[in-house]
């Protein structure tokens, strides 16, 4: 009976795999009806930004980006909920390294300016919310390792706002455009660029908060690692 079940499962798996392979092969061999780079270039003036990547992420395919941000927020909330520390301020992540503390005094303003530049530059050159949020998160990680207290990481209103502000702003803009009579996430032409900058600003804060919260919520306990290694 067990062998029959195994053979049946193998046949089902082989059939599904063959069907997927045939579908991928058919799609790959099908002629492309339109050149996507050309299509983006032709509609770039109506996108509100000059960089094609930003135009695709926050205008032409903004619905996909909205869902991606929702997944990030869920990941951040899940990571924090499984944290072993109650306050997300584990002393094990702090250090009294005076050199690191001295470097932070120089790096912090420079990296903040660099993050702001990446955010603003994303409209017409490489950059944007994801890059700026990553730089902000890296800055906060250095500060956290240097022992700088971060009360906003404690469970409460500030943490919830930080995690959800990007998705909330994105969703409010989408709903406002739909209620105004346009398509969902169809920005008004007059204020397209300001709305995209507003969305990217919120996304920058949320992305930085999610990355930082995941870092702080998953501390490494060297003693526990040694015990696990010894047990093996």
N, C-alpha and C positions, 0 to 999 in steps of 0.2 A: 504493500500500500504506500509506503514511504517512497519507494523508487518510482512508482507511478506519479505521485505528486511532484517529485523532483523533475521528472521528464516533462510533465505538463507545464510546470513553471518555466522550465528552460525553453519550451516551444513558444509560450506566450511572450517571454522576454525577447526571444529571437525575432518573433513577428513584429513586436513594437519597435525594436531596434531597426529592423529592415524598413518599416514604414517611415520612421524618422529619417533614416539615411536617404530614402527615395525622395522625401519631401525636400530635404536640404539640397540634394543634387538637382532637383527640378527647379528650385528657386535660383540656385547658382547659375544654371544654364539659361534661365529666362532672360531675354533682352531687357535692359533697363529702359523704361519708357521716357525718362527724363534725366538730365544730368543734375544731380543735387547741388554741386558747387555752383553751377550756372544759375540754378533756380534761386539759391541764397543770394548770389551777387545781384540778380535782377531785382530782388525785393528788399535789399539791404537798406535803401533809403527810407522805407516805411517802417523799419524795425525800431527806430529811435536811437540806435547805437551804431557805431561804425565797425566794430569787430564782429566777424561772422560767428565765432564761437559763442559770444555773449548773446548775439541775436537769436541763435538757435536755442540756447538753453533757457533764455528768459522771455522769448517772444514766440518764435515759430513752434517750439516744442516745450513751452513753459509748463504744460500739464505734466510731462514726464518729470521735470525738475521739482514740481510741487510734491509729487509722490516720493521722489528721492529724499526730500527734506523730511517728509513724514516718517520715512523709514529710519533716518538718522535720529530723529527725536525719540522714536520708539526704542531704538538701540540704546540711547543715552539713559532713558528712564529705566529700561531693563537692567542696564549695568549698575545703576545706582541702587536699584531695589535689591540686587544680589550682593551689594557691598557688605563686607564684614565689619566695617566701622560705622558707628552710629552717626558721627558728626561729619564724616568724610574729611576729617582733619587728623589723620593718623600721624603721630609723632615720628613713626619710622620713616616717613618721607621727608623729614627735615634734616638739615645739616648745619653745622656751625662753621663751615668753611668760609673764612674771611676773604679769600681770594674770589670765590664765587659771588659773595655779597658785594665786593667792590666792583666786579665786572658788571653786575646787574645794574648798578647805578649809571653805567654808560650805555649798556645794551638796551635797557628798557625804553628810553625815549626814542632811540634810533629805530628799534623794531616797531614801536607804535607808529612812527612816521612812515616806515616802510609798509606796514599793513594798510595805513590810510592811502598811501600811493597806489598799492595794488588794487584796492577797492575802487578808487576813482579811475585808474587807468584801464580797468576792464571794459570800459565802453568803447575804446578805440584801439586797444593793443592788448597783448597777453596779460591776464590778471583777472580780478573778479573776486566774488565772495568766498569761494572755496580756498583760493590762495591766501587771501587776507585773513580768513578765519584760522587757517593753519598757522600762520605767523603769530597771530594773537595767542593761540593756544600754546605754541612753543615758548612765547614770552612768559606766559603765566606758569608754565611748567618750570622754567628757570627760577622764577620768583618763589614758587612753591618749594623747590629743592633748597633754595636759600633760606627758608624759614619764614618767609613773609606770610602772615596770617591772611586767610581769605574767608571771611565770614560769609560771603555770598554763596559759598559752596555748601553751607549747612542746609539741611532740608527746610524749606520754607518758601515764602513768596518770591524772594529774589532768585532762587534756583529755578523755580518753575517758570518764572518770566524769562529768564535767560535761555532756558531750553526751548521754549515755545514761541518766542517773539518772532523769529524768522518765518516759521510756518503760519503764524497768526496773521502777520502783515500780508504775506503772500495770499492767503485765503480771503482776507478782507478785500483786497484789491480785485481778486477774481470775482467775488460775489457782487461787489459794487459795479463792476463792468457788466455783469449779467443783469442786474436789476435796472441798469441804465438803458437796457434794450439791446446791448451788443452781445456778441458771443462770449461765453465763459472764457476769461483771461484774454479778452480782446481789449487792448488799451485804447483810450481815446488818442487820436493822433496829436492833439495839441500838447498833451502832457505825458507822452509815452516815455521819454527819457527820464523825467523826474520820478515817475512811478517805478521804473526799472532801478534807478539809483536807490530809491527808498526800499525796495524789496531786497536789493543786494546788501544794503546796510543792515537790515534785520537778519538776513541770512548769515552775514559775517559774524554777528554776535552769537547767534544760535550755534553755528558750526564750531566756533571757538569754545563755547560753553560745553557742548557735547563732548568734544575731544578732551578738554580739561577734566570734566567730570568723570569720564571713563578712566583717565589716567589716575586720578585721585581715588576713585572707587575700587580700584583693583591693585592694592599695595602688595608687594612681594615680601613674604616673611622668610628670611634666610634660615631661621631655626626650623621652620616647618619643612623647608626644602631638604635640609640635612636629615631630618627624621625620615622623610619619604625615601631619600636616597639610601639611608641605612637599612630601611625595611626591605628594600629590594635586594 
